[in-house]
Amino acid sequence: MIGRPSEFSGRGLAVVDLYGARGTAARRWAVLVELPVGALTGVVLGVFLLGQGGATGWIGGSWVLGVGLNYLSLSVHALQVRRPERLEAEIRLLDDLDAARRYYSVAQVRLLIPGWLLFVDLAHRRPWT
């Protein structure tokens, strides 16, 4: 199951974000534009700031780059479930869509932790188990 309130996943966030309240095509396309643009902006701005040097450039650039990479990971998840039939199948895996929406609306603040979603995605893959 995805989107279980006890376990955050990038895929669950992408599914709930793409679906929104009613699963409209307009919502899906808006999110499919928003996420890659946010990822590209974060990565480019982060690299730019890193290139400025100094402590502020390194700290700010590293943080913005890390957040941009979170959005890159989220974009990949969204692209994987972008088709209406695939999105509906993922939504049916949720026990309670409203609970998942409430959970992810608060939990998405974790995207501000640089590289956090990449770490979570790698942990969910667990090739060592």
DSSP file with accessible surface (Angstrom, degrees, kcal/mol):
  #  RESIDUE AA STRUCTURE BP1 BP2  ACC     N-H-->O    O-->H-N    N-H-->O    O-->H-N    TCO  KAPPA ALPHA  PHI   PSI    X-CA   Y-CA   Z-CA
    1    1 A M              0   0   91      0, 0.0     3,-0.3     0, 0.0     2,-0.3   0.000 360.0 360.0 360.0 141.1    0.0    0.0    0.0
    2    2 A I        +     0   0   22     88,-0.3    93,-0.2     1,-0.2     6,-0.1  -0.718 360.0  28.6-101.4 160.6    1.2    3.5   -0.7
    3    3 A G        +     0   0    3     -2,-0.3    -1,-0.2     1,-0.2   100,-0.1   0.667  69.7 167.8  71.0  15.7    0.5    6.6    1.3
    4    4 A R    >   -     0   0   98     -3,-0.3     3,-2.7     3,-0.2    -1,-0.2  -0.491  40.4-130.6 -63.2 126.6    0.2    4.8    4.6
    5    5 A P  T 3  S+     0   0   68      0, 0.0    -1,-0.2     0, 0.0     3,-0.1   0.693 105.0  59.3 -57.4 -15.7    0.2    7.6    7.2
    6    6 A S  T 3  S+     0   0   97      1,-0.2     2,-0.4     2,-0.0    -2,-0.1   0.586 109.8  43.4 -87.6  -7.5    2.9    5.7    9.2
    7    7 A E  S <  S-     0   0   73     -3,-2.7     2,-0.2     2,-0.0    -1,-0.2  -0.923  74.1-145.2-144.2 115.1    5.4    5.7    6.3
    8    8 A F        +     0   0    9     -2,-0.4     2,-0.3    -3,-0.1     3,-0.1  -0.524  23.2 176.5 -74.8 139.4    6.2    8.6    4.0
    9    9 A S     >  -     0   0   12     -2,-0.2     4,-2.2     1,-0.1     5,-0.2  -0.997  36.7-135.5-142.9 145.4    7.0    7.7    0.4
   10   10 A G  H  > S+     0   0    0     -2,-0.3     4,-2.6   107,-0.2     5,-0.2   0.884 109.8  53.1 -62.1 -38.4    7.8    9.9   -2.6
   11   11 A R  H  > S+     0   0   50      2,-0.2     4,-2.7     1,-0.2    -1,-0.2   0.926 108.2  49.8 -64.1 -43.5    5.5    7.7   -4.7
   12   12 A G  H  > S+     0   0    0      2,-0.2     4,-2.5     1,-0.2     5,-0.3   0.925 111.7  48.4 -62.0 -42.9    2.6    8.2   -2.2
   13   13 A L  H  X S+     0   0    3     -4,-2.2     4,-2.7     1,-0.2     5,-0.2   0.929 112.3  49.0 -63.3 -43.6    3.1   12.0   -2.2
   14   14 A A  H  X S+     0   0    0     -4,-2.6     4,-2.9     2,-0.2     5,-0.2   0.925 112.0  48.8 -62.5 -43.3    3.2   12.1   -6.0
   15   15 A V  H  X S+     0   0    0     -4,-2.7     4,-2.3     2,-0.2     5,-0.2   0.948 114.7  43.6 -62.9 -48.7    0.0   10.0   -6.3
   16   16 A V  H  X S+     0   0   10     -4,-2.5     4,-2.6     1,-0.2    -2,-0.2   0.908 115.6  49.4 -65.8 -38.4   -1.9   12.1   -3.8
   17   17 A D  H  < S+     0   0   24     -4,-2.7    -2,-0.2    -5,-0.3    -1,-0.2   0.928 112.6  46.8 -66.9 -44.4   -0.6   15.4   -5.4
   18   18 A L  H  < S+     0   0    0     -4,-2.9    -1,-0.2    -5,-0.2    -2,-0.2   0.885 116.8  44.2 -64.2 -38.8   -1.5   14.3   -8.9
   19   19 A Y  H  X S+     0   0   37     -4,-2.3     4,-2.6    -5,-0.2     3,-0.5   0.896  82.5 170.5 -76.3 -40.9   -5.0   13.1   -7.9
   20   20 A G  T  <  -     0   0    5     -4,-2.6    -1,-0.1    -5,-0.2    -2,-0.1  -0.345  64.3 -35.6  64.1-141.0   -5.9   16.1   -5.7
   21   21 A A  T  4 S+     0   0   69      1,-0.1    -1,-0.2    -4,-0.1    -2,-0.1   0.829 142.0  10.9 -86.1 -32.9   -9.5   16.2   -4.6
   22   22 A R  T  4 S-     0   0  195     -3,-0.5    -2,-0.2     2,-0.0    -1,-0.1   0.414  94.2-115.0-129.6  -3.6  -11.2   14.8   -7.7
   23   23 A G     <  +     0   0   13     -4,-2.6    -3,-0.2     1,-0.2    -4,-0.1   0.851  50.3 174.4  73.1  34.8   -8.5   13.4  -10.0
   24   24 A T     >  -     0   0   56     -5,-0.4     4,-2.0     1,-0.1    -1,-0.2  -0.376  41.1-125.5 -77.2 155.1   -9.0   15.9  -12.8
   25   25 A A  H  > S+     0   0   50      1,-0.2     4,-2.7     2,-0.2     5,-0.2   0.876 110.9  57.4 -64.6 -37.5   -6.8   16.0  -15.9
   26   26 A A  H  > S+     0   0   76      1,-0.2     4,-2.3     2,-0.2    -1,-0.2   0.911 106.6  48.8 -61.4 -41.5   -6.1   19.7  -15.3
   27   27 A R  H  > S+     0   0   96      2,-0.2     4,-2.3     1,-0.2     5,-0.2   0.934 111.0  50.6 -62.1 -46.9   -4.8   18.9  -11.8
   28   28 A R  H  X S+     0   0   26     -4,-2.0     4,-2.5     1,-0.2    -2,-0.2   0.935 112.8  45.0 -57.4 -48.1   -2.5   16.2  -13.2
   29   29 A W  H  X S+     0   0  150     -4,-2.7     4,-1.3     2,-0.2    -1,-0.2   0.877 110.4  53.9 -69.0 -36.2   -1.1   18.4  -15.9
   30   30 A A  H  X S+     0   0   58     -4,-2.3     4,-2.8    -5,-0.2     3,-0.4   0.937 113.1  43.3 -62.2 -43.3   -0.5   21.3  -13.6
   31   31 A V  H  X S+     0   0    3     -4,-2.3     4,-2.6     1,-0.2    -2,-0.2   0.897 109.4  57.1 -69.3 -38.1    1.5   19.1  -11.2
   32   32 A L  H  < S+     0   0   17     -4,-2.5    -1,-0.2    -5,-0.2    -2,-0.2   0.738 114.5  39.4 -67.2 -21.4    3.4   17.4  -14.1
   33   33 A V  H  X S+     0   0   90     -4,-1.3     4,-1.8    -3,-0.4     5,-0.2   0.854 114.6  53.1 -87.7 -44.1    4.6   20.9  -15.1
   34   34 A E  H  X S+     0   0   95     -4,-2.8     4,-2.6    -5,-0.2     5,-0.2   0.899 105.8  51.5 -59.6 -46.7    5.1   22.2  -11.6
   35   35 A L  H  X S+     0   0    2     -4,-2.6     4,-2.6     2,-0.2    40,-0.2   0.949 112.2  41.9 -65.5 -50.5    7.4   19.4  -10.3
   36   36 A P  H  > S+     0   0   50      0, 0.0     4,-3.0     0, 0.0     5,-0.2   0.899 115.2  52.0 -64.6 -35.1   10.0   19.3  -13.2
   37   37 A V  H  X S+     0   0   80     -4,-1.8     4,-2.7     2,-0.2     5,-0.2   0.931 111.4  47.3 -64.7 -42.2   10.1   23.1  -13.3
   38   38 A G  H  X S+     0   0   27     -4,-2.6     4,-2.5    -5,-0.2    -1,-0.2   0.907 113.2  48.8 -63.2 -40.0   10.7   23.2   -9.5
   39   39 A A  H  X S+     0   0    4     -4,-2.6     4,-2.6    32,-0.3     5,-0.2   0.950 113.7  45.2 -64.7 -48.7   13.4   20.5   -9.9
   40   40 A L  H  X S+     0   0  118     -4,-3.0     4,-2.8     1,-0.2     5,-0.3   0.928 114.3  49.0 -62.3 -44.8   15.2   22.3  -12.7
   41   41 A T  H  X S+     0   0   80     -4,-2.7     4,-2.8    -5,-0.2     5,-0.3   0.929 112.7  47.9 -61.1 -45.3   15.0   25.7  -10.9
   42   42 A G  H  X S+     0   0   10     -4,-2.5     4,-2.4    -5,-0.2    26,-0.2   0.918 114.4  45.2 -63.6 -43.0   16.3   24.2   -7.7
   43   43 A V  H  X S+     0   0   43     -4,-2.6     4,-2.6    25,-0.2     5,-0.2   0.949 116.7  44.5 -67.6 -46.7   19.2   22.4   -9.4
   44   44 A V  H  X S+     0   0   88     -4,-2.8     4,-2.5    -5,-0.2    -2,-0.2   0.946 117.1  44.6 -64.6 -46.8   20.2   25.4  -11.6
   45   45 A L  H  X S+     0   0   80     -4,-2.8     4,-2.8    -5,-0.3     5,-0.2   0.905 113.1  52.3 -64.7 -39.7   19.9   27.9   -8.8
   46   46 A G  H  X S+     0   0    0     -4,-2.4     4,-2.5    -5,-0.3    -2,-0.2   0.932 111.2  45.8 -61.7 -44.8   21.7   25.6   -6.4
   47   47 A V  H  X S+     0   0   84     -4,-2.6     4,-2.0     2,-0.2    -1,-0.2   0.913 112.3  52.3 -65.1 -40.9   24.6   25.1   -8.8
   48   48 A F  H  X S+     0   0  119     -4,-2.5     4,-0.7    -5,-0.2    -2,-0.2   0.941 111.1  46.1 -59.2 -48.2   24.7   28.9   -9.4
   49   49 A L  H >< S+     0   0   49     -4,-2.8     3,-0.9     1,-0.2     4,-0.5   0.893 109.6  54.3 -64.4 -38.7   24.9   29.6   -5.7
   50   50 A L  H >< S+     0   0   35     -4,-2.5     3,-1.2     1,-0.3    -1,-0.2   0.885 104.8  55.8 -60.5 -37.4   27.6   27.0   -5.2
   51   51 A G  H 3< S+     0   0   65     -4,-2.0    -1,-0.3     1,-0.2    -2,-0.2   0.672  93.1  69.8 -69.4 -16.6   29.6   28.7   -7.9
   52   52 A Q  T << S-     0   0  117     -3,-0.9    -1,-0.2    -4,-0.7    -2,-0.2   0.706  93.3-155.0 -75.1 -17.6   29.4   32.0   -6.0
   53   53 A G    <>  +     0   0   29     -3,-1.2     4,-0.9    -4,-0.5    -1,-0.1  -0.065  45.1  92.6  72.1-176.1   31.7   30.6   -3.4
   54   54 A G  H  > S-     0   0   53      3,-0.2     4,-2.4     2,-0.2     5,-0.2   0.093  92.6 -71.5  72.9 168.0   32.0   31.7    0.2
   55   55 A A  H  > S+     0   0   71      1,-0.2     4,-3.0     2,-0.2     5,-0.3   0.917 133.1  50.7 -63.8 -42.5   30.2   30.2    3.2
   56   56 A T  H  > S+     0   0  125      1,-0.2     4,-2.6     2,-0.2     5,-0.5   0.923 111.5  48.1 -63.9 -43.4   26.8   31.7    2.1
   57   57 A G  H  X S+     0   0    7     -4,-0.9     4,-2.2     3,-0.2     5,-0.3   0.915 115.3  44.6 -62.9 -43.3   27.2   30.4   -1.4
   58   58 A W  H  X S+     0   0  149     -4,-2.4     4,-2.2     3,-0.2    -2,-0.2   0.931 118.9  40.8 -69.2 -45.2   28.1   26.9   -0.3
   59   59 A I  H  X S+     0   0  124     -4,-3.0     4,-2.2    -5,-0.2    -2,-0.2   0.968 122.2  40.1 -68.1 -51.7   25.5   26.6    2.5
   60   60 A G  H  X S+     0   0   25     -4,-2.6     4,-2.7    -5,-0.3     5,-0.3   0.923 117.5  49.3 -63.4 -43.4   22.7   28.2    0.4
   61   61 A G  H  X S+     0   0    0     -4,-2.2     4,-2.6    -5,-0.5     5,-0.2   0.906 111.1  49.2 -64.1 -41.5   23.7   26.5   -2.8
   62   62 A S  H  X S+     0   0   60     -4,-2.2     4,-2.4    -5,-0.3    -1,-0.2   0.915 113.1  47.5 -64.1 -41.5   23.8   23.1   -1.1
   63   63 A W  H  X S+     0   0  119     -4,-2.2     4,-2.3     2,-0.2     5,-0.2   0.957 114.6  44.5 -65.7 -48.9   20.4   23.5    0.5
   64   64 A V  H  X S+     0   0   24     -4,-2.7     4,-2.6     1,-0.2   -18,-0.2   0.914 114.0  50.6 -64.5 -39.7   18.7   24.7   -2.7
   65   65 A L  H  X S+     0   0   43     -4,-2.6     4,-2.3    -5,-0.3    -1,-0.2   0.928 110.0  50.4 -62.9 -42.9   20.4   22.0   -4.7
   66   66 A G  H  X S+     0   0    7     -4,-2.4     4,-1.7     2,-0.2    49,-1.3   0.905 111.3  47.5 -63.2 -40.1   19.2   19.3   -2.2
   67   67 A V  H  X S+     0   0   20     -4,-2.3     4,-2.1     2,-0.2    -1,-0.2   0.919 110.1  53.6 -67.7 -39.3   15.7   20.6   -2.3
   68   68 A G  H  X S+     0   0    1     -4,-2.6     4,-1.9   -26,-0.2    -2,-0.2   0.896 106.8  51.9 -61.4 -37.7   15.8   20.6   -6.2
   69   69 A L  H  X S+     0   0   56     -4,-2.3     4,-2.3     2,-0.2    -1,-0.2   0.857 105.2  55.6 -68.6 -33.5   17.0   17.0   -6.1
   70   70 A N  H  X S+     0   0    0     -4,-1.7     4,-2.4     1,-0.2    -2,-0.2   0.934 109.3  46.9 -59.7 -44.7   14.0   16.2   -3.9
   71   71 A Y  H  X S+     0   0   61     -4,-2.1     4,-2.4     2,-0.2   -32,-0.3   0.842 108.2  56.0 -68.7 -30.6   11.7   17.7   -6.5
   72   72 A L  H  X S+     0   0   86     -4,-1.9     4,-2.0     2,-0.2    -1,-0.2   0.945 109.2  46.3 -63.4 -46.0   13.6   15.7   -9.2
   73   73 A S  H  X S+     0   0   12     -4,-2.3     4,-2.0     1,-0.2    -2,-0.2   0.921 112.6  49.9 -62.1 -43.4   12.8   12.5   -7.4
   74   74 A L  H  X S+     0   0    3     -4,-2.4     4,-2.5     1,-0.2    -1,-0.2   0.891 107.7  55.2 -63.4 -37.2    9.2   13.5   -6.9
   75   75 A S  H  X S+     0   0    6     -4,-2.4     4,-2.6     2,-0.2    -1,-0.2   0.902 105.4  51.9 -62.4 -41.1    9.0   14.3  -10.6
   76   76 A V  H  X S+     0   0   69     -4,-2.0     4,-1.8     1,-0.2    -1,-0.2   0.937 110.3  48.2 -62.3 -45.4   10.1   10.8  -11.5
   77   77 A H  H  X S+     0   0   15     -4,-2.0     4,-1.1     1,-0.2    -2,-0.2   0.920 111.7  50.2 -59.9 -44.5    7.5    9.3   -9.3
   78   78 A A  H >< S+     0   0    1     -4,-2.5     3,-0.6     1,-0.2    -2,-0.2   0.909 109.0  51.2 -63.4 -40.6    4.8   11.6  -10.9
   79   79 A L  H >< S+     0   0   78     -4,-2.6     3,-0.8     1,-0.2     4,-0.2   0.846 105.3  57.4 -65.6 -31.0    5.9   10.7  -14.4
   80   80 A Q  H 3< S+     0   0   96     -4,-1.8    -1,-0.2     1,-0.2    -2,-0.2   0.781 117.8  31.3 -69.8 -27.3    5.6    7.0  -13.5
   81   81 A V  T << S+     0   0    0     -4,-1.1    -1,-0.2    -3,-0.6    -2,-0.2   0.116  84.8 112.9-117.4  23.0    1.9    7.3  -12.5
   82   82 A R    <   +     0   0   86     -3,-0.8    -1,-0.1    -4,-0.2    -2,-0.1   0.772  50.3  93.4 -71.9 -27.5    0.8   10.1  -14.8
   83   83 A R  S  > S-     0   0  134     -4,-0.2     4,-2.8    -3,-0.1     5,-0.2  -0.446  81.8-126.0 -68.6 138.0   -1.6    8.0  -16.9
   84   84 A P  H  > S+     0   0   58      0, 0.0     4,-2.7     0, 0.0     5,-0.2   0.889 108.6  48.7 -54.4 -42.8   -5.2    8.1  -15.6
   85   85 A E  H  > S+     0   0  127      1,-0.2     4,-1.9     2,-0.2     5,-0.1   0.888 113.4  47.1 -67.8 -36.4   -5.6    4.3  -15.4
   86   86 A R  H  > S+     0   0  109     -3,-0.2     4,-2.1     2,-0.2    -1,-0.2   0.917 112.8  49.3 -68.9 -42.0   -2.3    4.0  -13.5
   87   87 A L  H  X S+     0   0    0     -4,-2.8     4,-2.6     1,-0.2    -2,-0.2   0.930 110.6  50.1 -63.5 -43.9   -3.1    6.8  -11.2
   88   88 A E  H  X S+     0   0   69     -4,-2.7     4,-2.2    -5,-0.2    -1,-0.2   0.889 109.0  52.4 -61.3 -40.2   -6.6    5.3  -10.5
   89   89 A A  H  X S+     0   0   37     -4,-1.9     4,-0.7     2,-0.2    -1,-0.2   0.907 111.1  47.0 -62.9 -40.4   -4.9    1.9   -9.7
   90   90 A E  H >< S+     0   0   11     -4,-2.1     3,-0.8     1,-0.2     4,-0.4   0.896 109.9  53.2 -67.5 -39.6   -2.5    3.6   -7.2
   91   91 A I  H >< S+     0   0   18     -4,-2.6     3,-1.7     1,-0.2    -2,-0.2   0.896 103.0  58.0 -63.3 -38.2   -5.4    5.5   -5.6
   92   92 A R  H 3< S+     0   0  170     -4,-2.2    -1,-0.2     1,-0.3    -2,-0.2   0.750  95.8  65.1 -65.4 -20.4   -7.3    2.2   -5.1
   93   93 A L  T << S+     0   0   90     -3,-0.8     2,-0.3    -4,-0.7    -1,-0.3   0.657  84.0  94.6 -74.2 -15.9   -4.3    0.9   -3.1
   94   94 A L    <   -     0   0   18     -3,-1.7     3,-0.3    -4,-0.4   -91,-0.1  -0.581  66.1-152.1 -78.8 136.5   -5.0    3.6   -0.5
   95   95 A D  S    S+     0   0  142     -2,-0.3     2,-0.3     1,-0.3    -1,-0.1   0.898  89.7  10.2 -69.2 -41.3   -7.1    2.6    2.5
   96   96 A D     >  -     0   0   79      1,-0.1     4,-2.3    -3,-0.1    -1,-0.3  -0.863  61.6-168.0-146.4 103.1   -8.4    6.1    3.0
   97   97 A L  H  > S+     0   0   37     -2,-0.3     4,-2.8    -3,-0.3     5,-0.2   0.894  91.5  53.3 -60.8 -41.1   -7.7    8.8    0.4
   98   98 A D  H  > S+     0   0   81      1,-0.2     4,-2.4     2,-0.2    -1,-0.2   0.916 109.8  47.7 -63.0 -41.8   -8.8   11.7    2.7
   99   99 A A  H  > S+     0   0   22      2,-0.2     4,-2.7     1,-0.2    -1,-0.2   0.907 112.2  50.2 -64.5 -40.4   -6.4   10.5    5.5
  100  100 A A  H  X S+     0   0    2     -4,-2.3     4,-2.9     2,-0.2     5,-0.3   0.917 110.0  50.3 -65.0 -40.7   -3.6   10.2    2.9
  101  101 A R  H  X S+     0   0   64     -4,-2.8     4,-2.0     1,-0.2    -2,-0.2   0.926 112.5  46.6 -62.9 -43.5   -4.3   13.7    1.7
  102  102 A R  H  X S+     0   0  150     -4,-2.4     4,-1.2    -5,-0.2     5,-0.2   0.932 114.3  48.3 -63.0 -45.0   -4.2   15.1    5.2
  103  103 A Y  H >X S+     0   0   44     -4,-2.7     4,-2.9     1,-0.2     3,-0.5   0.951 114.9  42.9 -61.1 -51.5   -1.0   13.3    6.0
  104  104 A Y  H 3X S+     0   0    3     -4,-2.9     4,-1.8     1,-0.2    -1,-0.2   0.797 105.0  63.6 -71.2 -25.5    0.9   14.3    2.9
  105  105 A S  H 3< S+     0   0   70     -4,-2.0    -1,-0.2    -5,-0.3    -2,-0.2   0.866 116.4  31.2 -65.8 -31.4   -0.3   17.9    3.1
  106  106 A V  H X< S+     0   0  108     -4,-1.2     3,-1.4    -3,-0.5    -2,-0.2   0.872 118.4  54.3 -88.0 -42.2    1.6   18.2    6.4
  107  107 A A  H >< S+     0   0    6     -4,-2.9     3,-2.2     1,-0.3    -3,-0.2   0.717  87.0  80.1 -70.2 -19.0    4.4   15.8    5.6
  108  108 A Q  G >< S+     0   0   84     -4,-1.8     3,-2.2     1,-0.3    -1,-0.3   0.705  71.7  80.4 -66.4 -13.0    5.4   17.5    2.4
  109  109 A V  G X  S+     0   0   93     -3,-1.4     3,-2.1     1,-0.3    -1,-0.3   0.788  76.5  75.6 -61.2 -21.0    7.3   20.1    4.5
  110  110 A R  G X  S+     0   0   84     -3,-2.2     3,-1.9     1,-0.3    -1,-0.3   0.702  74.8  77.5 -63.5 -18.4   10.0   17.3    4.6
  111  111 A L  G <  S+     0   0    3     -3,-2.2    -1,-0.3     1,-0.3     4,-0.2   0.709  81.3  68.7 -64.0 -17.7   10.9   18.2    1.0
  112  112 A L  G <  S+     0   0   89     -3,-2.1    -1,-0.3    -4,-0.2    -2,-0.2   0.575  77.5  91.6 -77.6  -8.6   12.7   21.2    2.5
  113  113 A I  S X  S-     0   0   86     -3,-1.9     3,-2.2    -4,-0.2     4,-0.4  -0.792  93.5-112.4 -85.9 114.4   15.3   18.9    4.0
  114  114 A P  T 3  S-     0   0   57      0, 0.0   -47,-0.2     0, 0.0   -48,-0.1  -0.204  91.0  -6.0 -55.5 125.9   18.0   18.7    1.3
  115  115 A G  T 3> S+     0   0   23    -49,-1.3     4,-2.0    -4,-0.2     5,-0.2   0.471  93.8 127.0  74.4   3.7   18.2   15.2   -0.2
  116  116 A W  H <> S+     0   0   55     -3,-2.2     4,-2.4     1,-0.2     5,-0.2   0.915  70.5  48.6 -63.3 -45.1   15.7   13.8    2.2
  117  117 A L  H  > S+     0   0    0     -4,-0.4     4,-2.8     1,-0.2    -1,-0.2   0.882 108.7  54.7 -66.3 -34.3   13.4   12.3   -0.5
  118  118 A L  H  > S+     0   0   62      2,-0.2     4,-2.3     1,-0.2    -1,-0.2   0.929 109.4  48.1 -61.8 -42.7   16.3   10.7   -2.3
  119  119 A F  H  X S+     0   0  140     -4,-2.0     4,-2.5     2,-0.2    -2,-0.2   0.932 112.1  48.5 -62.6 -45.3   17.3    9.0    1.0
  120  120 A V  H  X S+     0   0   15     -4,-2.4     4,-2.2     1,-0.2    -2,-0.2   0.923 111.0  50.9 -62.3 -43.6   13.7    7.8    1.6
  121  121 A D  H  X S+     0   0   12     -4,-2.8     4,-1.1     1,-0.2    -1,-0.2   0.917 111.7  47.0 -61.6 -42.6   13.5    6.4   -2.0
  122  122 A L  H  X S+     0   0  112     -4,-2.3     4,-1.3     1,-0.2     3,-0.4   0.902 110.6  52.4 -66.2 -39.0   16.7    4.6   -1.6
  123  123 A A  H  < S+     0   0   31     -4,-2.5    -2,-0.2     1,-0.2    -1,-0.2   0.872 106.7  53.6 -65.2 -34.9   15.7    3.2    1.8
  124  124 A H  H  < S+     0   0   56     -4,-2.2    -1,-0.2     1,-0.2    -2,-0.2   0.761 104.0  56.2 -71.0 -24.4   12.4    1.9    0.2
  125  125 A R  H  < S+     0   0  159     -4,-1.1    -1,-0.2    -3,-0.4    -2,-0.2   0.848  77.7 175.9 -74.6 -35.5   14.3    0.0   -2.4
  126  126 A R    ><  +     0   0  107     -4,-1.3     3,-1.5     1,-0.2    -3,-0.1   0.802   7.3 175.5  32.8  64.9   16.3   -1.9    0.2
  127  127 A P  T 3  S+     0   0  109      0, 0.0    -1,-0.2     0, 0.0    -4,-0.1   0.702  72.7  67.0 -69.0 -13.8   18.3   -4.2   -2.2
  128  128 A W  T 3         0   0  183      0, 0.0    -2,-0.1     0, 0.0    -3,-0.0   0.485 360.0 360.0 -85.9  -2.4   20.2   -5.5    0.8
  129  129 A T    <         0   0  130     -3,-1.5     0, 0.0     0, 0.0     0, 0.0  -0.676 360.0 360.0-107.3 360.0   17.1   -7.3    2.4
